[in-house]
Amino acid sequence: MVLKTGAAVLAERRGLPTALRSVLGYYADTGVFDYSSLSLKSEIDERTERMLEDVYDRIEDALAEEFGHPVDFSYDTKLILPARLTLGYVYRAARQDADTDPVDDNIATGVPPVEDAALDGEPPTLTPREQVVRAEQMTRLSIEALVDGDMRDAINDGEFEDFDVSFEADEGDRRQVAEVAQETLQSHLDGLLADLPDSVAEAYQWAVDYSEAHQDRDDHFRELMERAEAGDEGAMEAIRAEYKFADYEEPPATLSSDEQALPYSKTQYARVGVIYDGMLDLYRLAGLDIDDDFAKAIVLAIIGAQVWLDDVDDYADDRAEGQLTPVTAEYLLRPDDRAAYYHVVDITERYLDLAKEYATAADSPLTGVAVEYIYRSGEPSVLPGHR
């Protein structure tokens, strides 16, 4: 108890690195101390960065052909964290089962072999090395799919600032860069999916369609927000019923009935959670044993991160631009800024606390520490009503 109390005190010291504070904070909450998670995180980050570099190399070749000169390219995305955590989860499990380290210097390429047993819900028995190979193959595929989806959203929203190139590019150039990058990625991804059974591509497409159905309601939610801003009580009630506490037409098997009843559960699952739920299904289809508790941790953590990191940071812009998010919704539905602030914090903590509980149950301290890192990286002080 003394050690946990001391860890809690140290975790609040902002002078310490956030990664270390996250390890200490996770220990204070759960009693699990796994400093090796820091070294595993570094290893996973390095290996997935190499996978990203392969993606960007392919895009650079296409851009060089398009513009007639060499182009250095990078793309700023935060969306691959769950793929990194899943790779770390498999690495940890494989190492626990192996006599010698099954992770070597090379990273497996291609697409993972998918067996009938996996498609029938009966994962084959894989050696630790086979687990690592398939996890690396699937992580590479997942990264391409996640970045492709992120690029699509950026292009649809007319946001090109994250497409970074080494030459002076005007707005037209940036749009061209974005379109070439996304088309190159999509073409390669389609080729990878074509080498897999139809059920794999169908699982991927189902997640994409589920998410896009939510995006198709964006104009409706913007209209509700505009009316609510003008004091329309009917619009505010509609936001509660259709956005905050909407019913699932197709409830996700990953989430329990209590989790499906959390504020904003349906809309945020459709907005971000389903993509990662679908990603984990791809790992399962490749024959990897992905624990249900781990899947819950990932889905709940990514919903919490979307609210706590993106929606909180973007509150002022989203409010000005009429973008309905859980954060802007709370500031419309609550009687004053102070109440809205506390409800945003409370809702986020409910998602992230559950995510930590499931990470612990799944024996994935790397994921638990990552959830703690998400929480300690938030800046709720930017919100009205903080003081």
MINU-293993 format. One record per residue (C-alpha): x, y, z; chain. Coordinates in steps of 0.1 Angstrom, whole numbers, plus 5000, padded with zeros to 4 digits. Example, Ala and Ser with C-alpha at 12.3 -4.5 7.8 and 13.67 -1.06 7.14 Angstrom:
BEGIN
<node u="5123" v="4955" w="5078" kette="A"/>
<node u="5137" v="4989" w="5071" kette="A"/>
// end
This chain:
BEGIN
<node u="5000" v="5000" w="5000" kette="A"/>
<node u="5029" v="5024" w="5008" kette="A"/>
<node u="5045" v="5016" w="4975" kette="A"/>
<node u="5012" v="5023" w="4956" kette="A"/>
<node u="5007" v="5055" w="4975" kette="A"/>
<node u="5042" v="5066" w="4967" kette="A"/>
<node u="5038" v="5057" w="4930" kette="A"/>
<node u="5006" v="5078" w="4929" kette="A"/>
<node u="5024" v="5108" w="4943" kette="A"/>
<node u="5053" v="5104" w="4918" kette="A"/>
<node u="5028" v="5099" w="4889" kette="A"/>
<node u="5015" v="5134" w="4896" kette="A"/>
<node u="5049" v="5151" w="4892" kette="A"/>
<node u="5048" v="5168" w="4859" kette="A"/>
<node u="5086" v="5171" w="4859" kette="A"/>
<node u="5089" v="5134" w="4852" kette="A"/>
<node u="5085" v="5120" w="4817" kette="A"/>
<node u="5049" v="5112" w="4809" kette="A"/>
<node u="5058" v="5076" w="4799" kette="A"/>
<node u="5073" v="5070" w="4834" kette="A"/>
<node u="5044" v="5087" w="4851" kette="A"/>
<node u="5021" v="5064" w="4832" kette="A"/>
<node u="5038" v="5033" w="4844" kette="A"/>
<node u="5036" v="5046" w="4880" kette="A"/>
<node u="5000" v="5057" w="4876" kette="A"/>
<node u="4990" v="5023" w="4862" kette="A"/>
<node u="5007" v="5006" w="4891" kette="A"/>
<node u="4990" v="5029" w="4916" kette="A"/>
<node u="4956" v="5020" w="4902" kette="A"/>
<node u="4961" v="4983" w="4895" kette="A"/>
<node u="4990" v="4971" w="4915" kette="A"/>
<node u="5007" v="4959" w="4883" kette="A"/>
<node u="5042" v="4972" w="4878" kette="A"/>
<node u="5058" v="4963" w="4845" kette="A"/>
<node u="5087" v="4986" w="4838" kette="A"/>
<node u="5095" v="4963" w="4808" kette="A"/>
<node u="5065" v="4978" w="4791" kette="A"/>
<node u="5087" v="5009" w="4784" kette="A"/>
<node u="5113" v="4988" w="4765" kette="A"/>
<node u="5085" v="4968" w="4747" kette="A"/>
<node u="5069" v="5001" w="4737" kette="A"/>
<node u="5102" v="5013" w="4722" kette="A"/>
<node u="5107" v="4981" w="4704" kette="A"/>
<node u="5071" v="4981" w="4690" kette="A"/>
<node u="5074" v="5018" w="4680" kette="A"/>
<node u="5107" v="5012" w="4661" kette="A"/>
<node u="5093" v="4982" w="4642" kette="A"/>
<node u="5060" v="4998" w="4632" kette="A"/>
<node u="5079" v="5029" w="4621" kette="A"/>
<node u="5098" v="5007" w="4598" kette="A"/>
<node u="5065" v="4994" w="4584" kette="A"/>
<node u="5053" v="5030" w="4579" kette="A"/>
<node u="5085" v="5038" w="4561" kette="A"/>
<node u="5078" v="5010" w="4536" kette="A"/>
<node u="5044" v="5026" w="4530" kette="A"/>
<node u="5058" v="5060" w="4525" kette="A"/>
<node u="5086" v="5047" w="4502" kette="A"/>
<node u="5059" v="5034" w="4479" kette="A"/>
<node u="5041" v="5067" w="4480" kette="A"/>
<node u="5073" v="5086" w="4473" kette="A"/>
<node u="5079" v="5066" w="4442" kette="A"/>
<node u="5043" v="5075" w="4430" kette="A"/>
<node u="5048" v="5111" w="4438" kette="A"/>
<node u="5082" v="5113" w="4420" kette="A"/>
<node u="5065" v="5100" w="4389" kette="A"/>
<node u="5036" v="5124" w="4393" kette="A"/>
<node u="5057" v="5156" w="4399" kette="A"/>
<node u="5088" v="5146" w="4379" kette="A"/>
<node u="5113" v="5149" w="4407" kette="A"/>
<node u="5122" v="5131" w="4439" kette="A"/>
<node u="5098" v="5137" w="4468" kette="A"/>
<node u="5103" v="5130" w="4505" kette="A"/>
<node u="5069" v="5122" w="4521" kette="A"/>
<node u="5055" v="5117" w="4555" kette="A"/>
<node u="5020" v="5117" w="4570" kette="A"/>
<node u="5011" v="5126" w="4606" kette="A"/>
<node u="4987" v="5101" w="4620" kette="A"/>
<node u="4979" v="5089" w="4655" kette="A"/>
<node u="4955" v="5062" w="4644" kette="A"/>
<node u="4980" v="5032" w="4644" kette="A"/>
<node u="4983" v="5030" w="4682" kette="A"/>
<node u="4959" v="5001" w="4685" kette="A"/>
<node u="4979" v="4982" w="4658" kette="A"/>
<node u="5010" v="4988" w="4678" kette="A"/>
<node u="4994" v="4976" w="4710" kette="A"/>
<node u="4981" v="4945" w="4693" kette="A"/>
<node u="5016" v="4936" w="4680" kette="A"/>
<node u="5030" v="4942" w="4715" kette="A"/>
<node u="5002" v="4919" w="4729" kette="A"/>
<node u="5012" v="4891" w="4706" kette="A"/>
<node u="5049" v="4896" w="4711" kette="A"/>
<node u="5045" v="4893" w="4749" kette="A"/>
<node u="5023" v="4862" w="4747" kette="A"/>
<node u="5046" v="4845" w="4722" kette="A"/>
<node u="5077" v="4853" w="4743" kette="A"/>
<node u="5060" v="4838" w="4774" kette="A"/>
<node u="5054" v="4805" w="4754" kette="A"/>
<node u="5089" v="4803" w="4738" kette="A"/>
<node u="5122" v="4789" w="4750" kette="A"/>
<node u="5141" v="4814" w="4728" kette="A"/>
<node u="5130" v="4848" w="4716" kette="A"/>
<node u="5107" v="4843" w="4686" kette="A"/>
<node u="5111" v="4880" w="4675" kette="A"/>
<node u="5141" v="4884" w="4652" kette="A"/>
<node u="5155" v="4915" w="4634" kette="A"/>
<node u="5135" v="4910" w="4602" kette="A"/>
<node u="5098" v="4919" w="4599" kette="A"/>
<node u="5075" v="4895" w="4581" kette="A"/>
<node u="5060" v="4908" w="4549" kette="A"/>
<node u="5033" v="4896" w="4525" kette="A"/>
<node u="4998" v="4887" w="4538" kette="A"/>
<node u="4991" v="4862" w="4566" kette="A"/>
<node u="4981" v="4827" w="4557" kette="A"/>
<node u="4944" v="4823" w="4567" kette="A"/>
<node u="4933" v="4787" w="4575" kette="A"/>
<node u="4898" v="4773" w="4575" kette="A"/>
<node u="4900" v="4766" w="4612" kette="A"/>
<node u="4904" v="4803" w="4619" kette="A"/>
<node u="4875" v="4812" w="4597" kette="A"/>
<node u="4854" v="4786" w="4616" kette="A"/>
<node u="4862" v="4802" w="4649" kette="A"/>
<node u="4887" v="4775" w="4659" kette="A"/>
<node u="4921" v="4791" w="4659" kette="A"/>
<node u="4949" v="4767" w="4648" kette="A"/>
<node u="4977" v="4759" w="4672" kette="A"/>
<node u="5006" v="4782" w="4662" kette="A"/>
<node u="5042" v="4781" w="4674" kette="A"/>
<node u="5055" v="4813" w="4691" kette="A"/>
<node u="5074" v="4821" w="4659" kette="A"/>
<node u="5043" v="4816" w="4637" kette="A"/>
<node u="5023" v="4839" w="4661" kette="A"/>
<node u="5050" v="4866" w="4657" kette="A"/>
<node u="5051" v="4862" w="4619" kette="A"/>
<node u="5013" v="4864" w="4614" kette="A"/>
<node u="5011" v="4893" w="4639" kette="A"/>
<node u="5037" v="4913" w="4619" kette="A"/>
<node u="5020" v="4905" w="4586" kette="A"/>
<node u="4986" v="4915" w="4600" kette="A"/>
<node u="5000" v="4946" w="4617" kette="A"/>
<node u="5015" v="4958" w="4584" kette="A"/>
<node u="4981" v="4952" w="4567" kette="A"/>
<node u="4963" v="4970" w="4595" kette="A"/>
<node u="4986" v="5000" w="4594" kette="A"/>
<node u="4980" v="5004" w="4557" kette="A"/>
<node u="4942" v="5001" w="4562" kette="A"/>
<node u="4942" v="5026" w="4591" kette="A"/>
<node u="4963" v="5052" w="4573" kette="A"/>
<node u="4942" v="5047" w="4541" kette="A"/>
<node u="4910" v="5054" w="4561" kette="A"/>
<node u="4926" v="5085" w="4578" kette="A"/>
<node u="4937" v="5099" w="4545" kette="A"/>
<node u="4903" v="5094" w="4530" kette="A"/>
<node u="4887" v="5114" w="4559" kette="A"/>
<node u="4913" v="5141" w="4555" kette="A"/>
<node u="4906" v="5145" w="4518" kette="A"/>
<node u="4869" v="5144" w="4523" kette="A"/>
<node u="4873" v="5172" w="4549" kette="A"/>
<node u="4897" v="5192" w="4527" kette="A"/>
<node u="4924" v="5190" w="4553" kette="A"/>
<node u="4958" v="5185" w="4537" kette="A"/>
<node u="4983" v="5199" w="4563" kette="A"/>
<node u="4993" v="5164" w="4575" kette="A"/>
<node u="5005" v="5154" w="4540" kette="A"/>
<node u="5041" v="5166" w="4544" kette="A"/>
<node u="5064" v="5168" w="4513" kette="A"/>
<node u="5099" v="5181" w="4508" kette="A"/>
<node u="5090" v="5208" w="4482" kette="A"/>
<node u="5072" v="5241" w="4484" kette="A"/>
<node u="5036" v="5230" w="4477" kette="A"/>
<node u="5006" v="5253" w="4472" kette="A"/>
<node u="4970" v="5243" w="4480" kette="A"/>
<node u="4966" v="5226" w="4446" kette="A"/>
<node u="4998" v="5207" w="4450" kette="A"/>
<node u="4988" v="5195" w="4485" kette="A"/>
<node u="4955" v="5182" w="4472" kette="A"/>
<node u="4973" v="5164" w="4444" kette="A"/>
<node u="4998" v="5150" w="4469" kette="A"/>
<node u="4970" v="5138" w="4491" kette="A"/>
<node u="4951" v="5121" w="4463" kette="A"/>
<node u="4982" v="5104" w="4448" kette="A"/>
<node u="4992" v="5092" w="4483" kette="A"/>
<node u="4957" v="5078" w="4491" kette="A"/>
<node u="4952" v="5062" w="4456" kette="A"/>
<node u="4987" v="5045" w="4459" kette="A"/>
<node u="4979" v="5032" w="4493" kette="A"/>
<node u="4944" v="5020" w="4483" kette="A"/>
<node u="4957" v="5002" w="4452" kette="A"/>
<node u="4983" v="4983" w="4473" kette="A"/>
<node u="4958" v="4975" w="4500" kette="A"/>
<node u="4933" v="4962" w="4475" kette="A"/>
<node u="4960" v="4939" w="4462" kette="A"/>
<node u="4968" v="4926" w="4497" kette="A"/>
<node u="4931" v="4920" w="4504" kette="A"/>
<node u="4927" v="4902" w="4471" kette="A"/>
<node u="4952" v="4876" w="4482" kette="A"/>
<node u="4931" v="4868" w="4513" kette="A"/>
<node u="4898" v="4849" w="4515" kette="A"/>
<node u="4867" v="4869" w="4507" kette="A"/>
<node u="4856" v="4867" w="4543" kette="A"/>
<node u="4886" v="4888" w="4553" kette="A"/>
<node u="4879" v="4916" w="4529" kette="A"/>
<node u="4842" v="4914" w="4539" kette="A"/>
<node u="4851" v="4919" w="4575" kette="A"/>
<node u="4872" v="4949" w="4566" kette="A"/>
<node u="4845" v="4964" w="4544" kette="A"/>
<node u="4818" v="4958" w="4570" kette="A"/>
<node u="4837" v="4980" w="4595" kette="A"/>
<node u="4843" v="5007" w="4569" kette="A"/>
<node u="4806" v="5007" w="4559" kette="A"/>
<node u="4795" v="5008" w="4596" kette="A"/>
<node u="4817" v="5039" w="4602" kette="A"/>
<node u="4807" v="5056" w="4570" kette="A"/>
<node u="4770" v="5053" w="4578" kette="A"/>
<node u="4777" v="5074" w="4609" kette="A"/>
<node u="4797" v="5099" w="4588" kette="A"/>
<node u="4767" v="5102" w="4565" kette="A"/>
<node u="4747" v="5117" w="4593" kette="A"/>
<node u="4772" v="5145" w="4599" kette="A"/>
<node u="4750" v="5171" w="4581" kette="A"/>
<node u="4720" v="5161" w="4603" kette="A"/>
<node u="4740" v="5164" w="4635" kette="A"/>
<node u="4753" v="5198" w="4624" kette="A"/>
<node u="4718" v="5210" w="4618" kette="A"/>
<node u="4708" v="5198" w="4653" kette="A"/>
<node u="4738" v="5216" w="4668" kette="A"/>
<node u="4729" v="5248" w="4650" kette="A"/>
<node u="4693" v="5247" w="4663" kette="A"/>
<node u="4705" v="5238" w="4698" kette="A"/>
<node u="4729" v="5268" w="4697" kette="A"/>
<node u="4698" v="5290" w="4691" kette="A"/>
<node u="4681" v="5275" w="4721" kette="A"/>
<node u="4658" v="5250" w="4704" kette="A"/>
<node u="4648" v="5225" w="4732" kette="A"/>
<node u="4636" v="5200" w="4706" kette="A"/>
<node u="4671" v="5199" w="4691" kette="A"/>
<node u="4687" v="5194" w="4724" kette="A"/>
<node u="4664" v="5165" w="4732" kette="A"/>
<node u="4672" v="5151" w="4698" kette="A"/>
<node u="4710" v="5153" w="4706" kette="A"/>
<node u="4703" v="5134" w="4738" kette="A"/>
<node u="4683" v="5107" w="4720" kette="A"/>
<node u="4701" v="5104" w="4687" kette="A"/>
<node u="4737" v="5113" w="4697" kette="A"/>
<node u="4743" v="5108" w="4734" kette="A"/>
<node u="4721" v="5078" w="4742" kette="A"/>
<node u="4713" v="5064" w="4707" kette="A"/>
<node u="4702" v="5028" w="4705" kette="A"/>
<node u="4723" v="5003" w="4686" kette="A"/>
<node u="4706" v="4989" w="4655" kette="A"/>
<node u="4735" v="4964" w="4653" kette="A"/>
<node u="4749" v="4960" w="4688" kette="A"/>
<node u="4787" v="4953" w="4688" kette="A"/>
<node u="4794" v="4919" w="4703" kette="A"/>
<node u="4826" v="4933" w="4718" kette="A"/>
<node u="4808" v="4956" w="4742" kette="A"/>
<node u="4785" v="4945" w="4771" kette="A"/>
<node u="4750" v="4959" w="4775" kette="A"/>
<node u="4763" v="4982" w="4802" kette="A"/>
<node u="4790" v="4995" w="4780" kette="A"/>
<node u="4766" v="5000" w="4751" kette="A"/>
<node u="4746" v="5022" w="4775" kette="A"/>
<node u="4775" v="5045" w="4782" kette="A"/>
<node u="4771" v="5081" w="4771" kette="A"/>
<node u="4779" v="5085" w="4734" kette="A"/>
<node u="4787" v="5048" w="4731" kette="A"/>
<node u="4769" v="5041" w="4698" kette="A"/>
<node u="4780" v="5073" w="4680" kette="A"/>
<node u="4816" v="5069" w="4691" kette="A"/>
<node u="4818" v="5032" w="4684" kette="A"/>
<node u="4806" v="5040" w="4649" kette="A"/>
<node u="4829" v="5070" w="4646" kette="A"/>
<node u="4861" v="5052" w="4657" kette="A"/>
<node u="4856" v="5021" w="4677" kette="A"/>
<node u="4843" v="4998" w="4650" kette="A"/>
<node u="4874" v="5003" w="4628" kette="A"/>
<node u="4896" v="4988" w="4656" kette="A"/>
<node u="4870" v="4962" w="4664" kette="A"/>
<node u="4872" v="4952" w="4627" kette="A"/>
<node u="4910" v="4954" w="4628" kette="A"/>
<node u="4911" v="4928" w="4657" kette="A"/>
<node u="4888" v="4905" w="4638" kette="A"/>
<node u="4914" v="4905" w="4610" kette="A"/>
<node u="4941" v="4893" w="4635" kette="A"/>
<node u="4916" v="4866" w="4646" kette="A"/>
<node u="4910" v="4855" w="4610" kette="A"/>
<node u="4947" v="4851" w="4607" kette="A"/>
<node u="4946" v="4825" w="4634" kette="A"/>
<node u="4958" v="4846" w="4663" kette="A"/>
<node u="4941" v="4843" w="4697" kette="A"/>
<node u="4930" v="4878" w="4706" kette="A"/>
<node u="4914" v="4878" w="4741" kette="A"/>
<node u="4880" v="4894" w="4744" kette="A"/>
<node u="4891" v="4915" w="4773" kette="A"/>
<node u="4920" v="4928" w="4752" kette="A"/>
<node u="4895" v="4938" w="4724" kette="A"/>
<node u="4874" v="4956" w="4749" kette="A"/>
<node u="4904" v="4975" w="4762" kette="A"/>
<node u="4913" v="4986" w="4727" kette="A"/>
<node u="4878" v="4997" w="4717" kette="A"/>
<node u="4871" v="5016" w="4750" kette="A"/>
<node u="4905" v="5032" w="4750" kette="A"/>
<node u="4903" v="5045" w="4715" kette="A"/>
<node u="4868" v="5060" w="4722" kette="A"/>
<node u="4882" v="5076" w="4753" kette="A"/>
<node u="4913" v="5089" w="4735" kette="A"/>
<node u="4891" v="5104" w="4707" kette="A"/>
<node u="4872" v="5124" w="4733" kette="A"/>
<node u="4900" v="5132" w="4757" kette="A"/>
<node u="4928" v="5141" w="4732" kette="A"/>
<node u="4911" v="5152" w="4699" kette="A"/>
<node u="4876" v="5165" w="4709" kette="A"/>
<node u="4889" v="5183" w="4740" kette="A"/>
<node u="4917" v="5200" w="4721" kette="A"/>
<node u="4895" v="5209" w="4692" kette="A"/>
<node u="4866" v="5222" w="4713" kette="A"/>
<node u="4868" v="5259" w="4703" kette="A"/>
<node u="4872" v="5251" w="4666" kette="A"/>
<node u="4844" v="5224" w="4667" kette="A"/>
<node u="4821" v="5248" w="4685" kette="A"/>
<node u="4827" v="5276" w="4660" kette="A"/>
<node u="4824" v="5253" w="4630" kette="A"/>
<node u="4792" v="5235" w="4642" kette="A"/>
<node u="4808" v="5201" w="4647" kette="A"/>
<node u="4789" v="5179" w="4671" kette="A"/>
<node u="4812" v="5158" w="4693" kette="A"/>
<node u="4807" v="5145" w="4729" kette="A"/>
<node u="4825" v="5176" w="4742" kette="A"/>
<node u="4805" v="5202" w="4722" kette="A"/>
<node u="4773" v="5182" w="4730" kette="A"/>
<node u="4780" v="5184" w="4768" kette="A"/>
<node u="4784" v="5222" w="4766" kette="A"/>
<node u="4751" v="5225" w="4748" kette="A"/>
<node u="4732" v="5201" w="4772" kette="A"/>
<node u="4745" v="5213" w="4805" kette="A"/>
<node u="4733" v="5244" w="4824" kette="A"/>
<node u="4767" v="5260" w="4826" kette="A"/>
<node u="4804" v="5256" w="4816" kette="A"/>
<node u="4814" v="5242" w="4850" kette="A"/>
<node u="4789" v="5214" w="4848" kette="A"/>
<node u="4798" v="5206" w="4812" kette="A"/>
<node u="4835" v="5205" w="4821" kette="A"/>
<node u="4829" v="5180" w="4849" kette="A"/>
<node u="4807" v="5158" w="4828" kette="A"/>
<node u="4833" v="5157" w="4800" kette="A"/>
<node u="4860" v="5146" w="4825" kette="A"/>
<node u="4836" v="5120" w="4841" kette="A"/>
<node u="4826" v="5105" w="4808" kette="A"/>
<node u="4862" v="5102" w="4796" kette="A"/>
<node u="4873" v="5086" w="4829" kette="A"/>
<node u="4846" v="5060" w="4827" kette="A"/>
<node u="4858" v="5048" w="4793" kette="A"/>
<node u="4895" v="5049" w="4802" kette="A"/>
<node u="4890" v="5033" w="4836" kette="A"/>
<node u="4871" v="5004" w="4820" kette="A"/>
<node u="4899" v="5001" w="4794" kette="A"/>
<node u="4925" v="4998" w="4821" kette="A"/>
<node u="4905" v="4971" w="4839" kette="A"/>
<node u="4902" v="4951" w="4807" kette="A"/>
<node u="4939" v="4956" w="4799" kette="A"/>
<node u="4948" v="4942" w="4833" kette="A"/>
<node u="4924" v="4912" w="4829" kette="A"/>
<node u="4940" v="4905" w="4795" kette="A"/>
<node u="4975" v="4905" w="4810" kette="A"/>
<node u="4985" v="4934" w="4788" kette="A"/>
<node u="5003" v="4959" w="4809" kette="A"/>
<node u="5016" v="4977" w="4778" kette="A"/>
<node u="4979" v="4985" w="4769" kette="A"/>
<node u="4972" v="4995" w="4805" kette="A"/>
<node u="5001" v="5019" w="4805" kette="A"/>
<node u="4991" v="5032" w="4771" kette="A"/>
<node u="4956" v="5040" w="4785" kette="A"/>
<node u="4972" v="5058" w="4814" kette="A"/>
<node u="4994" v="5077" w="4790" kette="A"/>
<node u="4963" v="5088" w="4771" kette="A"/>
<node u="4948" v="5101" w="4803" kette="A"/>
<node u="4979" v="5119" w="4814" kette="A"/>
<node u="4984" v="5135" w="4779" kette="A"/>
<node u="4950" v="5152" w="4780" kette="A"/>
<node u="4947" v="5190" w="4785" kette="A"/>
<node u="4912" v="5195" w="4799" kette="A"/>
<node u="4924" v="5229" w="4812" kette="A"/>
<node u="4917" v="5243" w="4777" kette="A"/>
<node u="4880" v="5238" w="4782" kette="A"/>
<node u="4856" v="5265" w="4796" kette="A"/>
<node u="4846" v="5259" w="4832" kette="A"/>
<node u="4880" v="5244" w="4842" kette="A"/>
<node u="4882" v="5270" w="4870" kette="A"/>
// end
